[in-house]
Structures are given as structure tokens and as C-alpha cells.
Amino acid sequence: MEAKVDLYNSSYGNYALSAYSEIRFETYGEDYGQTSWVTTAESNEIPKLLQLSSSSTVLEIGCGSGGYAVHLAKHIGCQVLGLDINADGVRNAKALAEKDKLGVRVKFEQCDVSQRLPLEDNAFDAIYSNDVLCHVPRRGQILSDLRRVLKPGGRLLFSDALIVGGLLSNEEIATRSSIGMYFFSPPGENERLIKQSGLNLIEARDTTDSAALLSKRWHDAREKRKAALVATEGEANFAGVQRFLECVHTLTAEKRLLRFLYIAVN
């Protein structure tokens, strides 16, 4: 499904513009090029949850503009492969790795992860995916494929911000889906699919409050820089992104859409 509102191309294509960098820092407190609902506290906890070390081989599904993968390679010293379908995101990610002279340690490839991954079996110690699997059809299939490329004893971490917790109108679903393809899940479906894939669930953590907080911050940070963003995105697209963020905030604040973080082991 083609996005009616462009969030990702404008975010990744304009990564280096000061307005976008300021918005990321104001929203998250750190700038990893984020377009997700991952707080800085959650970002900082991911290496511990995945039990990463300098000898770890790590796969990121949906690396976006690459900032967090570069951060892990730089500060943990692990090997990271980031995959994303967005060409602007991958282009920016490669530039970040080159800038920090981390090309040997972190690599990025454009890839449609809804298809079988072009990766060897048992290749990675850890896999993570921040608010990405909700875009991908056949979630059971990709979870099985992730298990295939994960080493025995390796860990998978992913988050899903589209778990239905209450009544949603057709207009709310349309606005929440306006930036691209999405799949909404009933409570318990991710747990069922994790078990079906052969992975063992360690923890399912409710992080809905993070999405409510970040969507409000993101909206307000963009509103402060409206003139600069309209000049880049256009008036209609700016308004569309703002409506999207307002919708995310309302639905998560009212717990009608939930976000959960899942940690599983192979």
C-alpha cells in the first residue's frame, strides 16, 4: 500500500538538515535518526536485553537511517548488519558508517524483509527490530526466518505498537495507517506467533506509555519548526504527519492501541 503521508522519505532524505536533527533530539534526548517509539532509556537497555558484547554478531531488521546500528558498533564494538527497504535510509546509514570509519564493523543493505532473508542459517547472536514488524505481512513467516538465522541460544527483541486495546473508528485506523502499510494485532497474537516459530518468549513488556510520550514530543517539536518543515515537506504533508502523530498520541494515551516489547531466545 502506498503511503498517503510521507514520513520516512522526508525523515531519511532530510536527515542532515538542522530542523530534523533538532526535532529528534527534542523528542528523544539523543539523536540516532529515530522514527520510532523507542525511548532513550529503552535504547540504552537493548544491549543488556540482547546480552551483547564486542564479539557479538547482530542483525537489525528495519535499520532506517542507521544511527542506532552505528551507535552499537561504536560503543559495544559488535558487528552489525542493518537491513531496510527504504533506499534513502540505507544511503544515509552507509554515509554515517563511513563518516565514523566503522565500515568494517557495521554494514547496511537494502532488503525487503517480507521475503526470505538472503542470510545463512545460525549467523547471528542477536536480532532486534524496533517498531518495524507491524509493517511486514506474514509475521509468522518472518519470525520463523529470524529464528533460522539466529544462533542457538541467541536472542530476538522486537516491539509492536499496533496491538488493539480498545475500540477504534475507521477514521482513526485510516489516520494511523496513513504513512504506510500496517498490520494491527489482537492481544496475545505476537506471543502465539513467537511460540509457533519455535522461539521461547522471555518477556512481553507493556511500553505503551513510551509511544504516548514520544508522539506528543515529536508533534510539538515539529510544530515549533513548522516554517522550515513546510518549506521542505509541503503544507499538505506537514499537516498529514501532524495528524498522524496526534492520532498516535490519542490512541496510546487512551490505551486503545498498545505497544509491547518482546524478548525471546532461540
C-alpha positions in Angstrom: 0.0 0.0 0.0 1.4 3.4 -1.0 1.6 5.9 1.9 -0.8 8.8 1.7 1.5 10.8 4.0 5.3 10.7 3.6 7.1 10.3 6.9 10.0 8.0 6.1 11.4 9.5 2.9 11.3 13.0 4.3 12.9 11.9 7.6 15.7 9.9 5.9 16.2 12.1 2.9 16.5 15.2 5.1 18.4 13.5 7.9 21.2 16.1 7.9 19.0 19.2 8.0 19.2 21.0 11.3 15.4 21.1 11.8 15.2 17.3 11.7 18.2 16.8 13.9 16.7 19.3 16.4 13.4 17.5 16.4 15.0 14.1 17.0 17.0 15.5 19.9 14.0 17.3 21.4 11.8 14.2 21.1 14.2 11.5 22.3 17.0 13.3 24.2 19.5 11.6 21.8 19.8 11.7 18.0 20.1 8.2 16.4 18.0 9.2 13.5 14.9 7.8 15.1 11.4 7.4 13.6 10.1 5.0 16.2 8.6 4.9 19.7 11.9 3.8 21.4 12.8 6.0 24.3 16.4 6.7 25.1 16.1 4.5 28.2 14.9 1.6 26.1 17.7 2.2 23.6 20.2 2.1 26.4 18.7 -1.2 27.7 18.7 -3.1 24.4 22.4 -4.2 24.6 21.7 -5.7 28.0 18.5 -7.4 27.0 20.3 -8.9 24.0 23.4 -9.8 26.1 25.6 -8.0 23.6 29.4 -8.0 23.8 32.2 -6.9 21.4 32.2 -10.4 19.9 28.5 -10.4 19.1 27.2 -10.6 15.5 23.9 -8.6 15.4 21.1 -8.1 12.8 18.8 -5.1 12.7 15.5 -5.5 10.8 14.4 -2.1 9.7 17.6 -0.1 10.4 16.1 3.2 9.0 18.8 5.8 8.7 21.3 3.7 10.6 22.1 5.8 13.6 21.4 3.2 16.3 23.3 0.4 14.5 26.3 2.7 14.2 25.9 3.6 17.9 26.0 -0.1 18.8 29.1 -0.8 16.6 30.8 2.2 18.1 30.1 1.7 21.8 29.7 -2.0 22.1 32.2 -3.0 19.4 29.9 -5.7 17.9 29.4 -6.5 14.3 26.1 -5.2 13.0 24.2 -5.8 9.7 21.3 -3.4 9.2 18.5 -4.2 6.6 15.9 -1.7 5.4 13.6 -1.4 2.3 14.0 2.4 2.2 16.8 3.5 -0.2 17.2 6.9 1.4 17.6 5.3 4.8 20.2 2.8 3.7 22.1 5.5 1.8 22.2 7.7 4.9 23.2 4.7 7.1 26.2 3.9 4.9 27.3 7.5 5.0 27.1 7.5 8.8 29.2 4.4 9.0 31.8 5.8 6.6 31.9 9.1 8.5 32.7 7.3 11.7 35.2 4.9 9.9 33.1 1.9 11.0 32.6 0.3 7.6 34.3 -2.9 8.7 32.1 -3.3 11.8 28.7 -2.2 10.5 27.1 -2.8 7.1 23.8 -1.9 5.6 21.8 -3.4 2.8 18.5 -2.6 1.1 16.3 -5.6 1.6 12.6 -6.5 1.6 12.4 -8.4 4.8 8.9 -9.8 3.9 10.8 -12.2 1.7 13.1 -15.0 2.8 16.2 -13.3 4.1 19.3 -13.8 2.0 21.3 -14.8 5.0 22.9 -18.1 6.2 21.4 -20.2 9.0 22.7 -19.7 12.5 24.5 -16.5 11.6 23.7 -14.1 14.4 24.0 -13.9 18.1 21.2 -11.3 18.4 18.5 -9.7 16.3 16.4 -6.6 17.1 13.7 -4.7 15.3 12.2 -1.5 16.7 8.6 -0.9 15.6 9.1 -2.5 12.2 7.4 -5.9 12.1 4.0 -4.2 12.2 4.7 -3.1 8.6 5.6 -6.7 7.4 3.0 -9.2 6.1 3.1 -12.8 7.1 4.6 -12.1 10.6 4.7 -15.8 11.5 6.9 -16.4 8.4 9.4 -13.7 9.2 9.6 -14.8 12.9 10.4 -18.3 11.6 13.0 -16.9 9.3 14.6 -14.8 12.1 14.8 -18.0 14.2 16.6 -19.7 11.2 19.3 -17.1 11.1 19.7 -16.8 14.8 22.2 -19.0 16.6 21.1 -21.5 19.2 20.8 -19.6 22.4 20.6 -16.3 20.5 18.1 -13.6 21.4 15.5 -11.7 19.5 14.0 -8.4 20.6 11.2 -6.6 18.7 8.4 -4.1 19.5 4.9 -3.8 18.2 3.0 -0.5 18.6 -0.2 -1.7 16.9 -1.8 -4.1 19.4 -5.5 -3.3 19.6 -6.6 -2.5 23.2 -10.0 -0.9 22.6 -12.5 0.4 20.1 -11.0 2.1 17.0 -13.0 4.0 14.4 -12.4 3.6 10.7 -11.1 7.2 10.6 -8.6 6.5 13.4 -7.4 3.4 11.6 -7.0 5.3 8.4 -5.1 8.1 10.0 -2.9 5.7 12.0 -2.1 3.9 8.7 -1.6 7.0 6.6 2.2 6.7 6.5 2.3 3.2 5.0 1.2 -0.4 5.3 0.4 -1.6 8.8 -1.0 -4.8 10.4 -2.9 -4.4 13.6 -2.7 -7.3 16.1 -5.1 -8.6 18.8 -3.6 -9.1 22.3 -1.7 -12.3 22.5 -1.1 -12.8 18.8 2.6 -12.0 19.0 3.1 -14.4 21.8 1.3 -17.1 19.8 3.4 -16.4 16.7 6.7 -16.4 18.7 5.8 -19.9 20.2 4.7 -21.1 16.7 8.1 -20.1 15.3 9.9 -22.3 17.8 11.3 -19.3 19.8 10.9 -19.1 23.6 9.4 -15.9 25.0 11.4 -14.4 27.9 9.4 -11.2 28.4 6.5 -9.3 27.0 6.7 -5.7 28.4 3.9 -3.1 28.0 5.6 0.1 26.7 2.5 1.9 25.6 3.3 5.0 27.7 6.5 5.5 25.7 4.6 5.8 22.5 2.2 8.3 24.1 5.0 10.4 25.4 7.2 10.4 22.3 4.3 11.0 19.8 3.4 14.2 21.8 7.0 15.4 22.0 7.5 14.7 18.3 4.4 16.5 17.3 5.2 19.5 19.4 8.9 19.7 18.2 7.7 19.6 14.6 5.1 22.3 15.3 7.8 24.6 16.6 9.6 24.3 13.3 6.6 24.4 11.1 8.0 27.0 8.6 11.2 25.0 8.0 9.3 21.8 7.6 6.6 23.2 5.3 9.4 24.5 3.1 10.8 21.0 2.8 7.8 18.7 3.0 5.0 21.0 1.7 2.0 22.2 3.6 -0.2 19.2 3.0 2.4 16.6 4.0 3.3 18.6 7.1 -0.3 18.6 8.2 -0.7 14.9 7.4 2.3 14.0 9.6 0.9 16.2 12.4 -2.5 14.4 12.2 -0.7 11.1 12.3 1.2 12.0 15.5 -1.9 13.4 17.1 -3.7 10.1 16.4 -0.8 8.0 17.8 -0.8 10.1 21.0 -4.6 9.9 21.5 -4.9 6.2 20.9 -1.9 5.2 23.1 -2.7 7.7 25.8 -6.2 6.2 26.0 -4.8 2.7 25.7 -6.9 1.9 22.7 -3.7 1.0 20.9 -0.9 -0.7 22.9 2.8 -1.0 22.4 4.7 -4.1 23.7 8.4 -5.1 23.7 9.1 -8.8 23.2 12.3 -10.6 24.1 12.7 -14.3 23.0 15.5 -16.8 22.9 16.3 -19.5 20.3 
